[in-house]
Amino acid sequence: MDGKVYLVGAGPGDPGLITVKGRRCLEQAQVVVYDRLLDPSLLESVSDSAERVFVGKERGRQALTQAEINGLLVERAAEGKLVVRLKGGDPFVFGRGGEEALALAQHGIPFEVVPGVTSPVGAAAYAGIPLTHRGIASSFTVVSGSEDPSKPESSVDWRALAHCGGTLVVLMGWSSLQSILQTLIREGMSADTPVALVQWGTWPGQSTVTGDLENIVARGQDAGLEAPVIAVIGKVVDLREQLRWFDRRPLFGKRVLITRSRAQASRLRELLEQLGAEPIELPTIRIEPLEDFAELDGALARLADFRWVFFASSNAVDQVFARLEHHHQDSRALGSVKVGAIGPATAEALLRRGIAADFVPTRPISEVVVQELSSLEWTGVPVLLPGADIGRDALAQGLSGFGARVERVAAYRTVPVTGMAGRAQDALRQGIDIVTFTSSSTVRNLMGLLNGDKGALELCKIACIGPTTEATARELGLRVDMVASQHTVDGLVDTLVEYFGQT
């Protein structure tokens, strides 16, 4: 197989801005050579078998020189491998992608360029600033600010830029911005020309400061801005107050700790990102198949003997159907059984498999479920309860008290995640605004990672998915600030929005 290199632009930060083709290249890559200013989640698309090579550079330090990066791309492709060179922004806009492409061409290595959203466009758009706008600016110019404009032999025509009349965007110029702006004023640009500084554009921690040529550097310094920062110069900046959207989302800038299992975290993470939060994943539990399926398989083989099956979670649904499929069965195996779903998420999981639950409680709490089922006749009724290996027994006890013949079987294991203590402490040290708990086990396991130090969570708001989780948190000495009224991931997020909309 002949090797090939794809020079892929990852966009300015938001991992959702990578192109469809760029993500497909990552999925197929055998080698990924990547930069520093990239969202780590992009690498989740890469095969576990692929080689990952970090070549990030920052001021005063770099993993590999540009010549070494060029050589690495040539070497891996010459070995017959599909190589992705993943670069922030666009490979051909101040990304030195042209140099890498030339090196590949000189060695006869096939390559393709996959453009990306460049930071001047992406960061400005996320700050609510259109680089062009009818009647204000019909052109924009992007310039590198990494050289000192006061040099006798500057390669940038700052005089022409001062009179171009469109929007000027300065990249990589934070350290020399004061000198650049003074040069523009000296060359004839009005001192009251609007300027916006956008730090970490399109990232959850994006920060935008506005001013004019004379005061913007001082304002940026007062706001604590540090590289990477782009400067947008021109009258289009005045549109920001009307057009800003990214930093007006209800959870913008909130760092939210997700403690549920990685397999379950995607929906919560997606909702938080849509609302402007920065999700920090710290899975404290892991859902795993049983080590021995004999008991579960035995119960499923006797499904026709039961009158009711109650699923306590979507995990139970997933694992039961996995075993049914293993034995070449499907939803028809439940055809003669009434089905209960403890909560809307569980009901949805069943519905995806063609089963409309016969019973869904108004609130997915065992005590409420028992109360709502109390009006039915249970004497001698055989009931199957597949659930977690460490699940609560309240429903089983309640139905047994009504006279039902309850068989509770483990359908999956809930396993604490090990080796995460340091990561938990680091996350809290860096600052967490909200800790979310979606089950009692997530509470216990996080406290275990923190060696019971509840003081580590004193500066965080604590949000629980329901009263059972809340009770566990309070038993462990935690202050609970909010509890979802709808005990689902969507309900938890709605509660966060409502809470912070009032503060």
C-alpha positions as CSV (number, residue, x, y, z in Angstrom):
1,M,0.0,0.0,0.0
2,D,1.3,3.5,-0.9
3,G,1.5,6.0,1.9
4,K,-0.2,9.3,1.8
5,V,-0.4,12.5,3.9
6,Y,-3.5,14.5,4.6
7,L,-2.9,18.1,5.9
8,V,-6.0,18.6,7.9
9,G,-7.2,21.9,9.4
10,A,-8.9,21.3,12.8
11,G,-10.4,24.7,13.0
12,P,-9.7,27.3,15.7
13,G,-10.7,25.3,18.8
14,D,-14.3,24.2,18.9
15,P,-14.1,20.5,17.8
16,G,-17.4,20.8,16.1
17,L,-15.8,23.0,13.5
18,I,-13.7,20.3,11.9
19,T,-15.0,19.3,8.5
20,V,-16.7,16.0,7.7
21,K,-13.7,15.1,5.5
22,G,-11.3,16.0,8.2
23,R,-13.0,13.8,10.8
24,R,-13.1,10.9,8.2
25,C,-9.4,11.3,7.7
26,L,-8.8,11.0,11.4
27,E,-10.9,7.8,11.6
28,Q,-8.8,6.2,8.8
29,A,-5.4,7.4,9.9
30,Q,-2.6,5.1,10.9
31,V,-0.5,8.0,12.1
32,V,-1.7,11.3,13.5
33,V,0.8,14.1,13.9
34,Y,-0.9,16.9,15.9
35,D,-0.3,20.4,17.3
36,R,-0.9,22.0,20.7
37,L,-3.9,24.2,20.1
38,L,-6.3,21.4,19.5
39,D,-9.3,20.1,21.5
40,P,-8.2,16.7,22.8
41,S,-11.6,15.3,22.0
42,L,-10.7,15.3,18.3
43,L,-8.3,12.4,19.0
44,E,-11.3,10.3,20.1
45,S,-12.0,9.7,16.4
46,V,-8.6,8.1,16.0
47,S,-8.2,4.3,16.1
48,D,-6.6,2.9,19.2
49,S,-4.1,1.2,17.0
50,A,-2.9,4.4,15.3
51,E,0.3,6.1,16.3
52,R,-0.1,9.5,17.8
53,V,2.8,12.0,17.7
54,F,2.6,15.3,19.5
55,V,4.6,18.1,17.8
56,G,3.2,21.1,19.5
57,K,5.1,24.4,19.7
58,E,4.8,27.3,22.0
59,R,6.9,30.3,22.7
60,G,10.3,29.2,23.9
61,R,9.6,25.5,23.6
62,Q,8.7,23.0,20.9
63,A,8.5,19.2,20.8
64,L,10.0,19.0,17.3
65,T,11.5,21.6,14.9
66,Q,9.7,22.2,11.7
67,A,12.4,20.3,9.7
68,E,11.9,17.4,12.1
69,I,8.1,17.5,11.5
70,N,8.6,17.5,7.8
71,G,11.0,14.6,8.0
72,L,8.5,12.7,10.2
73,L,5.7,13.1,7.7
74,V,7.9,11.9,4.8
75,E,9.3,9.0,6.8
76,R,5.9,7.6,8.0
77,A,4.3,8.0,4.5
78,A,7.3,6.3,2.9
79,E,6.5,3.3,5.2
80,G,3.2,3.0,3.3
81,K,1.1,4.6,6.1
82,L,-1.9,6.9,5.9
83,V,-0.7,10.0,7.8
84,V,-2.9,12.9,9.1
85,R,-1.1,16.1,10.0
86,L,-3.7,17.7,12.2
87,K,-3.2,21.5,12.5
88,G,-5.1,24.2,14.3
89,G,-7.1,26.5,12.1
90,D,-6.3,26.1,8.4
91,P,-3.1,24.4,7.2
92,F,-2.3,27.2,4.7
93,V,-3.1,30.2,6.8
94,F,-0.1,31.0,9.0
95,G,0.1,27.2,9.7
96,R,3.3,26.4,7.8
97,G,1.3,23.8,5.9
98,G,2.8,25.1,2.7
99,E,6.3,24.2,4.0
100,E,5.1,20.7,4.9
101,A,3.4,20.3,1.5
102,L,6.6,21.3,-0.3
103,A,8.7,18.8,1.6
104,L,6.2,16.1,0.7
105,A,6.2,17.1,-3.0
106,Q,10.0,17.2,-3.1
107,H,10.1,13.6,-1.9
108,G,7.3,12.4,-4.2
109,I,4.9,11.7,-1.3
110,P,1.2,12.0,-2.3
111,F,-0.8,14.4,-0.2
112,E,-4.1,16.3,0.1
113,V,-5.0,19.4,1.9
114,V,-8.2,19.5,3.9
115,P,-9.0,23.1,4.7
116,G,-10.2,24.2,8.1
117,V,-12.0,27.2,9.6
118,T,-9.2,29.7,10.1
119,S,-9.0,31.5,13.5
120,P,-9.5,35.1,12.1
121,V,-12.9,34.0,10.7
122,G,-13.9,31.6,13.5
123,A,-12.9,33.6,16.5
124,A,-14.4,36.8,15.1
125,A,-17.7,35.0,14.4
126,Y,-17.9,33.5,17.8
127,A,-17.3,37.0,19.3
128,G,-20.2,38.3,17.2
129,I,-18.1,40.3,14.8
130,P,-18.6,39.9,11.0
131,L,-15.3,40.6,9.3
132,T,-17.2,42.2,6.4
133,H,-20.5,44.0,6.5
134,R,-22.4,46.0,3.8
135,G,-21.8,49.7,4.3
136,I,-19.0,49.2,6.9
137,A,-16.3,46.9,5.5
138,S,-16.1,45.3,2.1
139,S,-12.7,43.6,2.7
140,F,-10.6,42.2,5.4
141,T,-6.8,41.7,5.8
142,V,-5.1,39.1,8.0
143,V,-1.6,39.8,9.1
144,S,0.9,38.1,11.4
145,G,1.9,40.2,14.4
146,S,4.8,38.1,15.3
147,E,7.4,40.6,14.0
148,D,8.1,43.9,15.5
149,P,6.6,46.7,13.3
150,S,9.4,49.1,14.4
151,K,12.0,47.0,12.7
152,P,13.8,48.9,9.9
153,E,13.0,46.0,7.5
154,S,9.5,45.0,8.4
155,S,7.9,42.8,5.7
156,V,4.5,44.2,6.5
157,D,3.4,47.5,4.9
158,W,1.8,49.0,8.0
159,R,1.2,52.3,6.2
160,A,-0.9,50.6,3.6
161,L,-2.8,48.7,6.2
162,A,-3.5,51.9,8.2
163,H,-5.3,53.3,5.1
164,C,-6.9,50.1,3.6
165,G,-10.4,51.0,4.9
166,G,-11.5,47.4,5.6
167,T,-11.2,45.2,8.6
168,L,-7.7,44.3,9.9
169,V,-7.0,41.1,11.8
170,V,-3.7,40.6,13.6
171,L,-2.7,37.1,14.6
172,M,0.0,36.0,17.0
173,G,0.6,39.6,18.0
174,W,-0.3,39.9,21.7
175,S,3.3,40.5,22.9
176,S,3.9,43.2,20.2
177,L,0.4,44.6,20.0
178,Q,1.2,47.9,21.7
179,S,3.9,48.6,19.2
180,I,1.6,47.5,16.3
181,L,-1.2,49.8,17.3
182,Q,1.1,52.8,17.8
183,T,2.5,52.2,14.4
184,L,-1.0,52.2,12.9
185,I,-1.8,55.4,14.6
186,R,1.4,57.0,13.5
187,E,0.8,55.9,9.9
188,G,-2.6,57.6,9.9
189,M,-5.3,55.2,11.4
190,S,-7.7,57.1,13.7
191,A,-6.9,56.5,17.4
192,D,-10.6,55.9,18.1
193,T,-10.9,53.0,15.6
194,P,-12.7,50.2,17.4
195,V,-10.7,47.1,18.4
196,A,-11.7,43.7,19.8
197,L,-9.3,41.3,21.4
198,V,-10.5,37.7,21.3
199,Q,-8.6,35.2,23.5
200,W,-9.0,31.5,23.0
201,G,-11.6,32.1,20.2
202,T,-14.3,29.4,19.8
203,W,-13.1,27.6,23.0
204,P,-15.3,27.3,26.1
205,G,-13.0,29.8,27.8
206,Q,-13.2,32.4,25.1
207,S,-12.9,36.0,26.4
208,T,-13.5,39.2,24.4
209,V,-12.4,42.7,25.3
210,T,-13.3,45.8,23.3
211,G,-11.9,49.3,23.1
212,D,-10.1,51.4,20.6
213,L,-6.5,51.7,19.3
214,E,-5.4,53.9,22.3
215,N,-6.9,51.9,25.2
216,I,-7.4,48.3,24.1
217,V,-4.0,47.0,25.3
218,A,-4.5,48.4,28.8
219,R,-8.0,47.0,28.8
220,G,-6.7,43.6,27.7
221,Q,-4.1,43.6,30.4
222,D,-6.6,44.6,33.0
223,A,-8.7,41.6,31.9
224,G,-5.7,39.3,32.3
225,L,-5.6,38.3,28.6
226,E,-2.7,36.2,27.5
227,A,-1.8,34.5,24.2
228,P,-3.4,33.2,22.1
229,V,-5.2,36.4,21.3
230,I,-6.3,37.8,17.9
231,A,-7.0,41.5,17.4
232,V,-9.9,42.6,15.2
233,I,-9.5,46.3,14.1
234,G,-12.3,48.2,12.4
235,K,-15.8,49.6,12.6
236,V,-17.3,46.1,12.4
237,V,-16.3,45.7,16.0
238,D,-19.2,48.0,17.0
239,L,-21.7,45.3,15.8
240,R,-20.6,43.0,18.6
241,E,-23.1,44.1,21.2
242,Q,-26.0,43.3,18.8
243,L,-24.6,40.1,17.3
244,R,-22.7,38.4,20.2
245,W,-24.2,35.0,20.8
246,F,-21.5,32.6,21.9
247,D,-20.9,34.3,25.3
248,R,-24.6,35.0,25.9
249,R,-25.5,31.3,26.3
250,P,-26.9,30.5,29.7
251,L,-24.0,28.4,31.0
252,F,-21.2,30.2,29.2
253,G,-17.9,29.9,30.9
254,K,-19.1,27.4,33.6
255,R,-16.8,24.5,34.1
256,V,-18.9,21.5,34.9
257,L,-17.6,18.2,36.3
258,I,-19.3,15.1,34.8
259,T,-18.9,12.1,37.1
260,R,-21.0,9.5,35.3
261,S,-19.5,6.7,33.2
262,R,-17.9,7.7,29.9
263,A,-20.3,5.6,28.0
264,Q,-23.3,7.5,29.4
265,A,-21.7,11.0,29.4
266,S,-22.2,11.9,25.8
267,R,-25.7,13.3,26.1
268,L,-24.9,15.3,29.2
269,R,-21.7,16.6,27.6
270,E,-23.5,17.6,24.4
271,L,-26.2,19.5,26.2
272,L,-23.7,21.4,28.4
273,E,-21.6,22.3,25.4
274,Q,-24.7,23.6,23.5
275,L,-25.4,25.9,26.4
276,G,-21.9,27.3,26.7
277,A,-20.4,25.3,29.5
278,E,-17.1,23.6,29.5
279,P,-17.6,19.9,30.4
280,I,-14.8,18.2,32.4
281,E,-15.2,14.5,32.2
282,L,-14.2,12.6,35.3
283,P,-15.9,9.2,35.1
284,T,-16.1,7.8,38.6
285,I,-17.9,4.6,37.5
286,R,-17.7,2.2,34.6
287,I,-20.5,0.1,33.3
288,E,-19.3,-3.4,32.5
289,P,-20.9,-6.7,31.4
290,L,-21.2,-9.4,34.1
291,E,-18.4,-11.9,34.5
292,D,-20.9,-14.7,34.7
293,F,-24.2,-14.5,32.7
294,A,-25.6,-17.8,34.0
295,E,-28.2,-16.3,36.4
296,L,-29.3,-13.6,33.9
297,D,-29.5,-16.0,31.0
298,G,-31.5,-18.4,33.2
299,A,-34.0,-15.7,34.1
300,L,-34.3,-14.6,30.4
301,A,-34.9,-18.2,29.3
302,R,-37.9,-18.2,31.6
303,L,-39.4,-14.8,30.6
304,A,-42.7,-16.4,29.8
305,D,-43.0,-17.4,33.4
306,F,-43.1,-13.8,34.6
307,R,-46.0,-11.4,34.5
308,W,-44.0,-8.2,34.9
309,V,-40.4,-7.2,34.1
310,F,-39.2,-3.8,35.5
311,F,-36.2,-2.1,34.0
312,A,-34.6,0.3,36.5
313,S,-32.3,2.0,33.9
314,S,-31.4,2.3,30.3
315,N,-28.2,0.3,31.2
316,A,-30.5,-2.6,32.2
317,V,-32.3,-2.4,28.9
318,D,-29.1,-2.4,26.9
319,Q,-27.6,-5.3,28.8
320,V,-30.7,-7.5,28.7
321,F,-31.2,-7.0,25.0
322,A,-27.5,-7.7,24.4
323,R,-28.1,-11.1,26.0
324,L,-31.3,-11.7,24.1
325,E,-29.4,-10.9,20.9
326,H,-26.6,-13.2,21.9
327,H,-29.2,-16.0,22.1
328,H,-30.7,-14.9,18.7
329,Q,-33.8,-13.4,20.3
330,D,-35.3,-9.9,20.1
331,S,-38.2,-7.9,21.6
332,R,-40.7,-10.7,20.9
333,A,-39.2,-12.5,23.9
334,L,-41.1,-10.0,26.0
335,G,-44.4,-10.4,24.1
336,S,-46.3,-12.1,26.9
337,V,-44.9,-9.9,29.7
338,K,-46.0,-6.5,31.0
339,V,-43.0,-4.1,31.1
340,G,-42.2,-1.3,33.5
341,A,-39.7,1.4,32.9
342,I,-38.4,3.3,35.9
343,G,-38.0,6.8,34.4
344,P,-38.4,8.4,31.0
345,A,-34.8,7.6,29.8
346,T,-35.5,3.9,30.4
347,A,-38.8,4.2,28.6
348,E,-37.1,5.8,25.6
349,A,-34.5,3.0,25.6
350,L,-37.3,0.4,25.4
351,L,-39.2,2.4,22.8
352,R,-36.1,2.3,20.6
353,R,-36.4,-1.4,20.6
354,G,-40.1,-1.4,19.7
355,I,-41.5,-1.7,23.2
356,A,-43.9,0.8,24.7
357,A,-43.7,0.4,28.5
358,D,-46.9,-0.6,30.3
359,F,-45.9,1.4,33.3
360,V,-43.8,4.6,33.8
361,P,-44.0,6.3,37.2
362,T,-44.5,10.0,37.6
363,R,-41.1,10.1,39.4
364,P,-38.4,7.5,39.0
365,I,-37.9,6.9,42.7
366,S,-38.4,3.4,44.1
367,E,-40.6,4.6,47.0
368,V,-42.8,6.6,44.5
369,V,-42.9,3.6,42.2
370,V,-44.0,1.3,45.0
371,Q,-46.8,3.7,46.0
372,E,-48.1,4.1,42.4
373,L,-48.1,0.3,42.0
374,S,-49.9,-0.4,45.3
375,S,-53.3,-0.3,43.7
376,L,-52.6,-3.4,41.5
377,E,-53.1,-7.0,42.7
378,W,-49.6,-8.5,43.4
379,T,-50.3,-11.6,45.4
380,G,-48.4,-14.4,43.8
381,V,-47.4,-12.4,40.8
382,P,-44.0,-13.3,39.4
383,V,-41.8,-10.3,38.8
384,L,-38.4,-10.0,37.2
385,L,-36.1,-7.1,38.2
386,P,-32.9,-7.0,36.1
387,G,-30.6,-4.2,37.2
388,A,-27.1,-3.2,38.5
389,D,-25.2,-5.6,40.7
390,I,-25.2,-3.0,43.4
391,G,-28.7,-1.6,42.8
392,R,-31.2,-0.7,45.6
393,D,-33.7,-3.2,46.8
394,A,-36.5,-0.8,47.6
395,L,-38.7,-1.8,44.7
396,A,-38.0,-5.5,45.3
397,Q,-38.9,-5.1,48.9
398,G,-42.0,-3.1,48.2
399,L,-43.4,-5.5,45.7
400,S,-42.5,-8.5,47.9
401,G,-44.5,-6.7,50.7
402,F,-47.5,-6.7,48.4
403,G,-47.2,-10.5,48.0
404,A,-45.3,-10.6,44.6
405,R,-42.8,-13.3,43.9
406,V,-39.8,-11.1,43.0
407,E,-36.7,-12.3,41.3
408,R,-33.9,-9.7,41.3
409,V,-31.0,-10.5,39.0
410,A,-27.8,-8.5,38.1
411,A,-27.8,-7.5,34.4
412,Y,-24.5,-5.5,34.6
413,R,-21.7,-4.4,36.9
414,T,-21.1,-0.9,38.2
415,V,-17.3,-0.7,38.7
416,P,-15.4,2.2,40.3
417,V,-12.9,3.8,38.1
418,T,-9.4,3.5,39.5
419,G,-6.3,5.7,39.0
420,M,-8.4,8.9,38.8
421,A,-7.6,10.4,42.2
422,G,-4.8,12.7,40.8
423,R,-7.0,13.8,37.9
424,A,-9.9,14.6,40.3
425,Q,-7.7,16.7,42.5
426,D,-6.2,18.5,39.4
427,A,-9.6,19.3,38.0
428,L,-10.8,20.8,41.3
429,R,-7.5,22.7,41.7
430,Q,-8.0,24.3,38.3
431,G,-11.5,25.4,39.2
432,I,-14.8,23.7,38.9
433,D,-18.1,25.7,39.0
434,I,-20.6,22.8,39.1
435,V,-20.3,19.2,40.1
436,T,-23.0,17.0,38.6
437,F,-24.0,13.6,40.2
438,T,-26.3,11.3,38.3
439,S,-26.5,8.4,40.7
440,S,-25.6,7.6,44.3
441,S,-22.6,5.6,43.1
442,T,-21.1,8.6,41.3
443,V,-21.3,10.5,44.7
444,R,-19.6,7.7,46.6
445,N,-16.9,7.1,44.0
446,L,-16.0,10.7,43.7
447,M,-15.7,11.0,47.5
448,G,-13.6,7.9,47.4
449,L,-11.2,9.5,44.9
450,L,-11.0,12.5,47.2
451,N,-10.4,10.4,50.3
452,G,-13.6,11.7,51.8
453,D,-12.4,15.3,51.7
454,K,-15.7,17.2,51.3
455,G,-13.8,20.5,51.7
456,A,-12.5,20.0,48.1
457,L,-16.0,20.6,46.9
458,E,-16.9,23.6,49.1
459,L,-16.3,26.2,46.3
460,C,-18.4,24.2,43.8
461,K,-22.2,24.2,43.3
462,I,-23.5,20.6,43.5
463,A,-26.3,19.4,41.3
464,C,-28.0,16.0,41.7
465,I,-30.3,14.3,39.2
466,G,-32.8,13.3,41.8
467,P,-33.7,12.9,45.5
468,T,-32.0,9.5,46.0
469,T,-28.7,10.9,44.7
470,E,-29.3,14.0,46.8
471,A,-29.8,11.9,49.9
472,T,-26.5,10.0,49.4
473,A,-24.7,13.3,48.9
474,R,-26.1,14.7,52.1
475,E,-25.3,11.5,54.0
476,L,-21.7,12.0,53.0
477,G,-21.7,15.6,54.3
478,L,-22.1,17.5,51.0
479,R,-24.1,20.6,50.5
480,V,-26.5,20.1,47.6
481,D,-27.4,23.3,45.8
482,M,-29.9,22.0,43.2
483,V,-31.9,18.8,42.4
484,A,-33.5,18.2,39.1
485,S,-37.3,18.3,39.1
486,Q,-37.3,15.9,36.2
487,H,-34.9,13.1,37.1
488,T,-33.2,12.8,33.7
489,V,-30.1,14.2,32.1
490,D,-32.2,16.8,30.3
491,G,-33.9,17.7,33.5
492,L,-30.6,18.1,35.3
493,V,-29.4,20.5,32.6
494,D,-32.7,22.5,32.7
495,T,-32.2,22.9,36.4
496,L,-28.7,24.3,35.9
497,V,-30.0,26.8,33.4
498,E,-32.8,27.8,35.7
499,Y,-30.5,28.1,38.7
500,F,-27.9,30.3,37.0
501,G,-30.5,32.3,35.3
502,Q,-31.6,33.5,38.7
503,T,-28.1,34.2,40.1
